[in-house]
Amino acid sequence: MKDEVNEPQNRGLPAGFERGTDGPKVIVAGVDGSDTSWRAAAYAAGLARRQHALLAVVYVQPLLTGGAALGAPVAEVTEEVAEELLGEIRDAAERLRGEPGVRWEFHTFRGDPYQGLVRAADDLKADAVVVGASERAGHRIVGSVAVRLVKAGRWPVTVVP
C-alpha cells in the first residue's frame, strides 16, 4: 500500500473548502415559551454572534382541533393564550437587539410545530436548527419535535436541555 502525501496547500481538506467561509450563515431557533426553548434561543444567539450568522427566531402557534369536538370555546381561549405567548416571545426577541453583534429576525407561523420549523428552515435556507428538549411526558411515546427534526436529517440539529 502506497502512502499518499498531501500537498502543503490543501492539507487534505476536501475540494471546495475555503478557510474562513465555513460555518452556518442562518441559524433557526424554535421557541414556544418553555424554559428549554428560551435556553435554546440563548444558545443559538451566542452561536449566531460567534459565527456572524443570522439568527431566525421562529414561533409556530399550534392549531388545537380537539376542543371543537368537546363543544367548548377552546379556539377562543387558545387564541388568547397564543397571543399572550406571542407577545412574550416578541418581547424576549426584542431584548436580543441589545446583544452586540447578533443579527436576528422573528418569524411566526400557525400549524404543526414540526412542519412550521421545517418550512422556516427551508424558506430561510438554514444551516442549523436549535430547539429545546421537550418538557412534555407524552413526547416520549409519540416523539418530540426535536427528535423528528433530527430524524429528518436535513440540517444539523442542536437540542438544548
MOCOR-V144382 format. One record per backbone hydrogen bond with DSSP energy under -1.0 kcal/mol. NH is the residue of the N-H (numbers start at 1). CO is the residue of the C=O. If there is no record, write none. Layout:
BEGIN
nh:NH co:CO
nh:NH co:CO
END
This chain:
BEGIN
nh:11 co:7
nh:13 co:10
nh:17 co:14
nh:21 co:18
nh:27 co:54
nh:28 co:128
nh:29 co:56
nh:30 co:130
nh:31 co:58
nh:38 co:34
nh:39 co:35
nh:40 co:36
nh:41 co:37
nh:42 co:38
nh:43 co:39
nh:44 co:40
nh:45 co:41
nh:46 co:42
nh:47 co:43
nh:48 co:44
nh:49 co:45
nh:50 co:46
nh:51 co:47
nh:53 co:48
nh:54 co:25
nh:55 co:103
nh:56 co:27
nh:57 co:105
nh:58 co:29
nh:59 co:107
nh:61 co:109
nh:72 co:67
nh:74 co:72
nh:77 co:73
nh:78 co:74
nh:79 co:75
nh:80 co:76
nh:81 co:77
nh:82 co:78
nh:83 co:79
nh:84 co:80
nh:85 co:81
nh:86 co:82
nh:87 co:83
nh:88 co:84
nh:89 co:85
nh:90 co:86
nh:91 co:87
nh:92 co:88
nh:93 co:89
nh:94 co:90
nh:95 co:91
nh:96 co:93
nh:97 co:94
nh:98 co:95
nh:99 co:96
nh:102 co:99
nh:105 co:55
nh:107 co:57
nh:109 co:59
nh:111 co:61
nh:116 co:112
nh:117 co:113
nh:118 co:114
nh:119 co:115
nh:120 co:116
nh:121 co:117
nh:122 co:118
nh:123 co:119
nh:124 co:120
nh:126 co:121
nh:127 co:26
nh:128 co:26
nh:129 co:156
nh:130 co:28
nh:131 co:158
nh:133 co:160
nh:140 co:137
nh:141 co:138
nh:142 co:138
nh:143 co:139
nh:148 co:144
nh:149 co:145
nh:150 co:146
nh:151 co:147
nh:152 co:148
nh:158 co:129
nh:160 co:131
END
